[in-house]
């Protein structure tokens, strides 16, 4: 399985990137993600005058929230691999409370001096990283001693969908998790941070729940997962079509939902 169904690295190649903006906004607007983000930013404790690095800023929703915390005397460097995302984030952040520098950059090769930042923040990025330890080592390098990192990410191994066919559903959700570059990273965050030398690790979680049938298949990439299972002859087209139709009927009867657990971590650089 090589295709990352939720990967945004191809946004710059899209003829119409508005779909990527829409999905990003939709995810960031889910109640469970809002709650977890607020909890994580509160624990990060970025304060007035701090210099903050944000990794994978997307459309800049978290960037603007952090800007309110660091104020006019603080600053943020917000990086992303997508020039298109950065342009959108910059346009949305014109009235931010602090200085924001939007840059195209790779977390695995940060071009900042050692001990530059007071805090680092990242949301839903590590699930797409092939080398999360390398990224954490870079974060540790650019943080000042005692600086804090806050990371929120998903554990797709907790993906839950109700269906009468439990065996088929397990195959599908396992396949889906496998199609994410690093789909189980949520549960791995404490160990990864500890191995990179972080201390005082604070760990928390929230369950993200949605009743949006179209979101699951059109935006989350479930259609790609079903196509993969059919292509690999793990399941027949008839089985997969019947499963999807069952979920559609559940949706029509107001008894459809899916859920996944997101984890957060705040840790301190030694």
Secondary structure, DSSP 8 states (H G I E B T S, - for coil): ----TT--TTGGG-S-THHHHHHHHHHHTSHHHHHHHHHHHHHHT--TT-EEEEES-TTSHHHHHHHHHH-TT-EEEEEES-HHHHHHHHHHTTT-SSEEEEEE--GGG--S-TT-EEEEEEES-GGG-S-HHHHHHHHHHHEEEEEEEEEEEEEEEEEEE--S-HHHHHHHHHHHHHTSTTTTHHHHHHHHHHHTTEEEEEEEEEEEEE--HHIIIIIS-HHHHHHHHHHTTSS-HHHHHHHHHHHHHHHHTT---EEEEEEEEEEEE-
